[in-house]
Amino acid sequence: MKKADKTTVAQRRLEGRGGRFLTSRGSLAVLADRPDGYDIVERLESQEEDRVPSLAPLRWRRMLENPLNFLRGSALLMSEDLARGPAAPLTVQICGDAHLSNFGVFASPERRLVFDLNDFDETDQGPFEWDVKRLTTSLVVAADSLGLRHGAQEKLARTVAREYRVAIRRFAEETRLDVWYSSLTTSSLMQDLRGAFTDVTRRRIEDVLHHLRGTDDASAYQRFVTGTENPLIVEDPPHFTHLEGTDETGVSTDDVLNVVAKYDSSLASDRQLLLSQFTPVDVARHIVGVGSVGTECFAALLCGRDHRDTFFLQIKEAHRSVVARAREREATEDAASRVVHGQRVMQVTPDAFLGWGNIEIDGRIRSFYVRQLYDHRASIDVERLDDMLIEAYGRICAWTLARAHARSGTSAQIAGYIGGSPRFDEAIADFAQAYRERNAGDFAALHDAVVQGRISIEE
């Protein structure tokens, strides 16, 4: 039997504090130079090897809409930039793509509406501050698009970094079980935050939650399902399109159905029983977001008792994470199981149907993860934020991120490394400001690539 960890919180904090001798907190502000000849278009195109070629123009168009969309679609570039710079010697399960739009509200298996991270395609083991930098940078880029001055952007970044620091120090004092079960529900927001926010901020946060937009199964059925005797997914390009035969990477409707039929072995026995009471009745390609455009992704409509008893599953192919690529580390587990494992670690209430399965296509094993689609999911509408709301929203995300990292069991070490002074906050804010400028340059470079004919945005 494994011996219990008798290390005290104080000892673990001291261990984390010792990490400053390897990487100082101030050095986290450094944005490393790129090597000579680094070509952002070439790096982004390298991801097309695992994607549907005909969808590349759509990906470019969405990334070219604005600098925030570009940042969302260029997680590989940022991960490689982070890997070249100083990193804290504390590794946890990270999201890998913790930008502001990858947080939102969804329904837990107990049907509570909770706020949490909601995208784990890039989750992996990595330095904890990579997620903090990704979050604060996305908020600064969003604030820039909203017209906030650079001084206000710096204040925003410091506030968000401070919220993470305060939250991780608070989680370091809590028991393992308290951390594991801590959640942020829309109905008990202030109670779960343990009074961390003032009354004024509480009202701002409630306003933010009112600005969340999303789709649940009931409204999805009204919009995307047709027929009663034989329910089918409504053709709605590019959101939903039906496959005709085999697509460009060799995937067919039968392959998708094969994943759905086999993946239940990764579910708990009670979820297997529930899933067995539903029958897949239709499959369509599903395209959402920015960074995932081109990844093999499908929606399956399942029917239970009758046409009123339906729900959607999303079936998405997983690949090596950008974190692993940036750190030049070979994958140690199946790509889809990595996604599912990461989500189960970082999310308080993972989807009841979250699982994974592998199928062989043309002699190659391909890995897909499965989860519910349209389960009361809602994300922030950035355009409706202002300077007060974006700060409140950023603080919610920072608290949530700290809780997700604390679930790895190293919150005391992180708290010891970060410390009680604002030095960490300042470093993260400086990095975010610097990366806003780099992101703007990369965004312009992608525009130039279109003009030069290097990439096409035409279908």
NORSULUR-V102794 format. One record per pair of residues at least 12 apart in sequence whose ideal C-beta (glycine too) atoms are under 8 Angstrom apart, sorted by sequence separation. I is the first residue (numbers start at 1). J is the second residue. If there is no record, write none. Layout:
I,J
I,J
//
This chain:
103,115
104,116
106,118
190,202
224,236
264,276
285,297
286,298
300,312
356,368
103,116
140,153
143,156
189,202
285,298
286,299
299,312
300,313
356,369
357,370
380,393
59,73
103,117
104,118
284,298
285,299
299,313
321,335
340,354
355,369
356,370
102,117
103,118
283,298
284,299
299,314
300,315
320,335
340,355
354,369
355,370
102,118
140,156
189,205
224,240
283,299
298,314
299,315
319,335
340,356
354,370
355,371
79,96
102,119
139,156
140,157
189,206
283,300
297,314
298,315
318,335
321,338
339,356
353,370
354,371
139,157
282,300
283,301
297,315
298,316
318,336
353,371
354,372
98,117
282,301
297,316
317,336
337,356
353,372
189,209
260,280
280,300
281,301
296,316
297,317
318,338
336,356
351,371
352,372
75,96
136,157
139,160
280,301
281,302
295,316
296,317
318,339
336,357
351,372
75,97
95,117
97,119
280,302
281,303
295,317
334,356
336,358
186,209
257,280
279,302
95,119
96,120
97,121
136,160
170,194
278,302
279,303
292,316
295,319
334,358
351,375
95,120
96,121
97,122
135,160
136,161
278,303
279,304
96,122
170,196
257,283
278,304
72,99
95,122
96,123
256,283
277,304
71,99
95,123
96,124
286,314
44,73
47,76
72,101
94,123
132,161
167,196
281,310
340,369
44,74
46,76
93,123
94,124
96,126
166,196
253,283
337,367
339,369
93,124
94,125
336,367
44,76
93,125
94,126
132,164
335,367
336,368
337,369
43,76
44,77
92,125
94,127
98,131
163,196
278,311
334,367
336,369
40,74
43,77
91,125
92,126
94,128
96,130
98,132
91,126
96,131
99,134
100,135
91,127
92,128
94,130
95,131
98,134
99,135
40,77
43,80
90,127
91,128
94,131
97,134
98,135
101,138
89,127
90,128
99,137
100,138
247,285
318,356
88,127
95,134
99,138
100,139
87,127
88,128
242,282
243,283
260,300
313,353
88,129
242,283
243,284
87,129
100,142
242,284
243,285
256,298
260,302
79,122
87,130
241,284
242,285
257,300
240,284
241,285
256,300
82,127
240,285
251,296
240,286
241,287
34,81
75,122
239,286
249,296
82,130
239,287
32,81
35,84
232,281
233,282
235,284
238,287
239,288
247,296
317,366
318,367
31,81
34,84
231,281
232,282
233,283
317,367
318,368
33,84
79,130
82,133
230,281
231,282
233,284
317,368
318,369
32,84
316,368
32,85
260,313
315,368
316,369
31,85
32,86
315,369
316,370
30,85
260,315
315,370
348,403
30,86
78,134
259,315
314,370
313,370
314,371
347,404
28,86
313,371
314,372
346,404
27,86
75,134
78,137
240,299
256,315
313,372
314,373
346,405
28,88
312,372
313,373
311,372
312,373
346,407
24,86
312,374
345,407
23,86
311,374
345,408
23,87
311,375
23,88
23,89
71,137
72,138
233,299
22,89
71,138
116,183
116,184
233,301
19,88
114,183
115,184
232,301
19,89
68,138
71,141
114,184
115,185
231,301
296,366
19,90
112,183
114,185
115,186
266,337
113,185
114,186
231,303
296,368
68,141
112,185
113,186
16,90
67,141
68,142
113,187
266,340
299,373
108,183
112,187
225,301
231,307
67,144
68,145
67,145
229,307
274,352
275,353
66,145
228,307
231,310
227,307
105,186
271,352
271,353
225,310
267,353
286,373
224,312
267,355
221,310
266,355
265,355
266,356
264,355
266,357
220,312
263,355
265,357
217,310
263,356
115,209
217,311
263,357
217,312
262,357
262,359
259,357
259,359
28,129
258,359
105,209
255,359
28,133
263,368
255,361
105,212
263,370
104,212
106,214
105,214
107,216
259,368
104,214
251,361
260,370
250,361
259,370
250,362
251,366
220,373
220,374
219,374
217,374
216,374
217,375
13,172
215,374
216,375
217,376
12,172
216,376
216,377
214,376
215,377
9,172
214,377
215,378
9,173
214,378
183,348
213,378
214,379
182,348
183,349
212,378
213,379
181,348
212,379
213,380
180,348
212,380
213,381
211,380
212,381
119,289
121,291
211,381
121,292
208,380
211,384
121,295
211,385
208,385
211,389
58,238
208,389
207,389
55,238
204,388
208,392
204,389
207,392
208,393
204,391
205,392
204,392
205,393
208,396
205,395
201,392
205,396
130,323
54,248
97,291
201,395
52,247
53,248
121,316
52,248
52,249
121,318
124,321
126,323
51,249
123,321
125,323
197,395
122,321
124,323
121,321
122,322
123,323
124,324
122,323
126,327
196,399
193,399
184,396
124,338
123,338
184,399
75,291
123,339
184,400
72,289
73,290
74,291
72,290
73,291
121,339
123,341
124,342
72,291
120,339
123,342
184,403
73,293
123,343
69,290
182,403
120,342
120,343
123,346
179,403
96,321
97,322
96,322
120,346
63,290
96,323
120,347
179,406
180,407
62,290
179,407
58,287
94,323
117,346
118,347
117,347
59,290
62,293
116,347
156,387
160,391
163,394
167,398
171,402
55,287
116,348
159,391
163,395
167,399
171,403
174,406
179,411
116,349
176,409
59,293
114,348
156,390
160,394
164,398
168,402
172,406
58,293
59,294
114,349
152,387
156,391
159,394
160,395
163,398
164,399
167,402
171,406
58,294
146,382
159,395
163,399
167,403
112,349
145,382
160,397
161,398
164,401
168,405
55,293
56,294
156,394
160,398
164,402
168,406
55,294
110,349
146,385
148,387
163,402
172,411
108,348
109,349
142,382
146,386
171,411
172,412
108,349
146,387
51,293
52,294
80,322
109,351
148,390
172,414
51,294
52,295
79,322
83,326
109,352
142,385
168,411
172,415
51,295
52,296
79,323
82,326
83,327
143,387
146,390
171,415
172,416
50,295
51,296
80,325
83,328
106,351
48,294
76,322
79,325
80,326
168,414
169,415
47,294
75,322
79,326
95,342
143,390
168,415
142,390
76,325
93,342
169,418
76,326
168,418
95,346
139,390
169,420
93,345
93,346
165,418
139,394
136,394
139,397
118,377
135,394
165,424
162,422
165,425
118,379
135,397
113,376
135,398
161,424
162,425
158,422
161,425
132,398
135,401
50,317
158,425
161,428
107,375
158,426
161,429
50,319
106,375
107,376
132,401
106,376
131,401
158,428
105,376
106,377
157,428
158,429
105,377
106,378
157,429
104,377
105,378
104,378
105,379
131,405
104,379
154,429
157,432
103,379
104,380
157,433
103,380
128,405
101,379
101,380
153,432
154,433
100,380
153,433
101,382
115,396
100,382
128,410
117,400
150,433
153,436
116,400
117,401
115,400
128,414
117,404
116,404
136,428
140,432
144,436
100,393
103,396
136,429
139,432
140,433
100,394
103,397
137,431
133,428
136,431
137,432
140,435
141,436
132,428
136,432
140,436
100,397
103,400
133,431
137,435
141,439
98,397
129,428
133,432
137,436
133,435
137,439
98,401
95,401
95,404
93,404
94,405
93,405
92,405
68,382
93,407
93,408
92,408
92,410
90,410
92,414
90,413
90,414
90,417
88,417
81,435
78,435
81,438
74,439
77,442
71,439
74,442
70,439
67,439
70,442
67,440
70,443
67,443
70,446
64,443
64,446
63,446
64,447
60,446
64,450
60,450
25,417
25,418
64,457
16,410
19,413
25,419
60,455
16,412
28,424
60,456
61,457
16,413
19,416
20,417
26,423
29,426
60,457
12,410
15,413
16,414
18,416
19,417
25,423
29,427
13,412
16,415
17,416
25,424
28,427
29,428
56,455
57,456
12,412
13,413
16,416
17,417
26,426
27,427
28,428
31,431
56,456
57,457
12,413
15,416
16,417
26,427
29,430
30,431
57,458
58,459
13,415
14,416
16,418
17,419
25,427
29,431
40,442
44,446
57,459
9,412
13,416
28,431
31,434
12,416
31,435
41,445
29,434
40,445
41,446
54,459
40,446
31,438
41,449
45,455
41,454
41,455
//
